[in-house]
Amino acid sequence: MTSISFDVAHLLAGSMLVLSFLLLYQDRITATLNVFALQAIMLSLAVAWQALIQEAPHLMVTALIALTVKGFVIPAALHRIVRRLGIHREIEQVIGGGPTMLTGLGLVALSILLVMPVGQGVSLLTREDLAFALAVILLGLLMMITRRNAVTQIIGFMSLENGLVLAASGAKGMPLVVEFSVAFSILIAFIVFGVFVFRIRERFDTVDVSALDRFRGERSDHS
Amino acid sequence: MVAVIALWCVAALAIVAASATILGRLAVGTPIIYAGSLVASLVALAAALAHLLDPHAAVATLTLPIGVPWLGTHFRIDPLSAFFLIVTNLGGAAASLYALGYGRHEAAPLRVLPYFPAYLAGMNLVVLADDAFTFLVAWEFMSLASWALVLADHRAPENARAAFIYLVMASFGTLCLLLAFGLLAGPEGGYVFATIRDSHPQPVIASLVLLLVLVGAGSKAGLVPLHVWLPLAHPAAPSHVSALMSGVMTKVAVYGFIRIIFDLVGELAWWHSLIVLALAGLTTVLGVLYALMQHDLKRLLAYHTVENIGIIYIGLGLALAFKANGIDWAAALALTAGLFHVLNHSIFKSLLFFGAGAVLTATHERDMERLGGLIHTMPKTAFAFLIGCIAISALPPLNGFVSEWLTFQAILVSPQLPQWGLKLMVPSVGALLALSAALAAACFVKAFGVTFLGRSRSHAAQTAKEVDRFSLSAMFILATLCLLAGVLPGVVIDILAPVTQSLVGSVVPKHAGPPWFSIVPIAESRSSYNGMIILLFLVISGWLTALFIHRFATRATRRSAIWDCGYPDPSTATQYSSSSFAMPIRRVFGTTVFDVHERIDMPRPGEMRAGNFQLKVFDPAWRMVYGPLTRLVDTAANRLNALQFLTIRSYLTLTFSALIVLLIVVAAWS
């Protein structure tokens, strides 16, 4: 039982990491949205599995929230935004695909190196989970800084948050109230982001954030 | 018990400070506040004196459950803190008494009254503190209270500048002390002094702590080149506060140095004392040279404090050198000399600042070039000021001579030191000390002569009135103490015995008892000093001379004009002025030590216009240390300015890279 539960948890968390890599080099916006939705579904599965093996029913609520909000509501809303903005066919140029992937690999190695010695006291499962979660978080950050499009930057942020929830679910005994507040803050952040994206678009006719830099009159990193 | 009394006094001072915010609005408030400060200081003084005189007094500690939750607030009274409590509260009591009269002339009492007792309370707390946190909080409290007092007359632009520079230097000093305590506390965070005392720091840590404390406490005390705020801030404050800042707060800084280096760090290598001695020697000579160049009376006194701090640090550096070599009795001698000078300087520097304050009250003038002849209008002030001048010039039989003599005795023991570095360094420091003693005498001949002798250079000086009773009594009490400590130095040395016993494990031999009043620091065959004999000799020979003259000289009184060098010019400007008195020394050291700009505009023969002489003396510390520093900060700020105008993505990248770098450090560490 222990080995199976460990393996399944490992598989789910690992697949989240793989999806993070997919997000990192995916250059079509709609595809990116879909991958993100998939990652959220994976997250809800991982959390649900944790609820099962930790026998913590309240984690099921977390899984449910993750599934509905991040798996369906947010991707659907983003799809709508993208379509209304008319950028659903756009191909975003990902900055330095190869080097980015290599950096991502380095970050995964770093997070494993970090977590392995730290978590000597805790169970193997928590430790692995933490390593994966940290990797997902770092990859989400990396995605935010390699993207130019505001929508994909939002996705980077959301994916980062997926890593946070994964890490939190691995730690035993996280109170429900924390999860609720995290979930709500994500929703609010999403709303704020959505409003901003439209405002940016309204003003600059694009959601490329380098337009903001040009507007500020500073050197842009286009050149 | 004594710690409890002292803390109650601190609490009383705090209450007085709080009530001053209300009472300061009333006319009767000023005397009430200063009387309250006086009583609290006197009680604390008596308690500390009783503690130090009691041979069975034990080290007392006290922990209050306030402050940082897991630490509490620790207080401790041992011989060292008891001695500095005496210094602090003696100065505090004298300043309060003086202010009973002087404070009446305050233009805006509310800008002084609340901060004065708070400042006294802060200094007492520094001396009582027994953990790093309490020490630093009290230290900073003391700095801020005195900063507010420097700003008492905030409309003058130079005061605002002085306060700003003071604030910068004080914060910088506290930062250095903070780092020093961090190093001493180690990774376990043992911030209680008892824990630090038990943990013996590594040699590298000890060296770093010494440097940090030299800068941190030295910037407060006024070691060259950290002295620049002193001559700006001390004159800016009201005179009784100047006396406290110059006479007492610099001593609290010396206390911080002794507490950390001698008590907490403990073992140091012999070459550490080289650094202290070199800085001290430099401070001594430069301080007095700059003092000689001043024509503002209070600024002259402030610069002279720098010199005295140098003398104190010479004693401390010698004590370090002897202690590192295990010559405990010589270390005790050097430390006694330094601590004796701490007490002496606090007394006569307060006295001199009171005198300067009295002159300021009577004439509204600090510039010596506009004073003169005050001995006729303010004879009592002039007499007290003269006593202070003799004491600070280290002339027997007053107290300044004794402590400098003891320092020289310690210097003369230096051939016993095994290291050649010290064998060469100590005599050269001794030479600097001798030079500075001579220059100090010149400096105070100038200060007293130009201010009090000759003819009045301005109408204000001519019509000055003697100051009130309180100011005079404060000055005369301090002058008496100068004489007592000079004539009976054995008593002070014996009071200091428990302090040196606890810090270097040895004492200067007991002196009380026969042979009468003479002090023998090493051995009878080497040297001894008897202030009483010198006093008796001076009194008897002076009396005999007077008798002789009155007996045999003609009694006929002749009145005639003062000798005028052949130029019967009625103008008072033809007298020796402050800058002309200092001219020979300025010429000798002008190019090497000072930035002197002299401009002489002589009319050619036949021209009818007046000649013109302009003199500007700058402190080269500004050009050599602070100028480059300011430019460096400016350049760095300009470079970093670019960081304000990055793109959002660049900011994210910066944050991300910082995070990654830190994570890598963590990964490499574990």
Interface residues (C-beta under 8 A of the other chain):
Chain A: L107 L110 S111 L113 L114 P117 V118 L138 L141 L142 M144 I145 R148 V209 S210 L212 D213 R216 E218 R219 S220 D221
Chain B: F645 L646 T647 I648 R649 S650 L652 T653 F656 L659 I660 L663 I664 V666 A667 S670
